[in-house]
Amino acid sequence: MKNNRLFLGRGWSFPPEFNIERQSVEMLEGESDIISSLNILLSTCLGERLMLPNYGCNLDELLFESLNLTLETYIIDLIRTAILYHEPRIDAKKIEIDQTDEINGVLLIRIDFVVRSTNSRMNMVYPFYKKEGSEV
């Protein structure tokens, strides 16, 4: 079981946080590292990472498109493909888009997945929207 936990990985929290008292970087491990990695993957545009130009999901390009079944299917396929190529620790079982707050410009993307090494089922909800340009 310990080897399974090692496979899940350990990494910096994002955005990076530093603990002055311990003089260290805040770290994530296990399932929380997977959730953080998925959030980063879904919020990254293709080409944004110079060393990994194919990393990301490009959801921002679709932000102002009118939502219909074709676009919803395309978004689900983009997410499934990004997870397939860039998150080998999980198998995405179901991806759904909740449009209940669409009038306010918010889509909730629910991803149900299985962690491969532990065979545990998990899910996450990714809120897809843009905040206003300035906040006071």
Residue pairs with C-beta under 8 A, 6 or more apart in sequence:
3 117
4 117
4 118
5 29
5 30
5 118
7 89
7 117
8 29
8 30
8 31
8 33
8 34
8 89
8 115
8 117
8 118
9 29
9 30
9 33
9 34
9 89
10 27
10 28
10 29
10 33
11 27
11 28
11 29
11 33
11 36
11 37
12 25
12 26
12 27
12 28
13 25
13 26
13 27
13 28
13 36
14 36
14 39
14 40
16 25
16 26
17 25
17 26
18 24
18 25
18 26
19 25
19 26
28 36
31 115
31 120
31 122
34 87
34 89
34 90
34 115
34 122
35 122
35 124
37 87
38 83
38 87
38 111
38 124
38 126
39 124
39 126
41 55
41 56
41 57
41 82
41 83
41 86
41 87
42 57
42 59
42 79
42 82
42 109
42 126
42 128
43 57
43 59
44 55
44 56
44 57
45 56
45 57
45 58
45 60
45 61
46 53
46 54
46 55
46 56
46 57
46 58
47 53
47 56
48 55
48 56
49 55
49 56
54 85
55 86
56 82
57 78
57 79
57 82
58 78
59 75
59 78
59 79
59 128
62 71
62 74
62 75
63 130
65 71
67 99
67 102
67 107
72 97
75 97
75 109
76 95
76 96
76 97
79 92
79 95
79 109
79 111
80 92
80 95
83 90
83 92
83 111
83 113
84 92
88 116
89 115
89 116
89 117
90 113
90 114
90 115
90 116
90 122
91 113
91 114
91 116
92 111
92 112
92 113
93 112
93 113
93 114
93 121
94 110
94 111
94 112
95 109
95 110
95 111
95 112
96 109
96 110
97 107
97 108
97 109
97 110
98 107
98 108
98 109
98 110
98 125
99 107
100 108
101 107
101 108
104 129
105 129
105 130
106 127
106 128
106 129
107 127
107 128
107 129
108 125
108 126
108 127
108 128
109 125
109 126
109 127
109 128
110 123
110 124
110 125
110 126
111 123
111 124
111 125
111 126
112 121
112 122
112 123
113 121
113 122
113 123
113 124
114 120
114 121
114 122
115 122
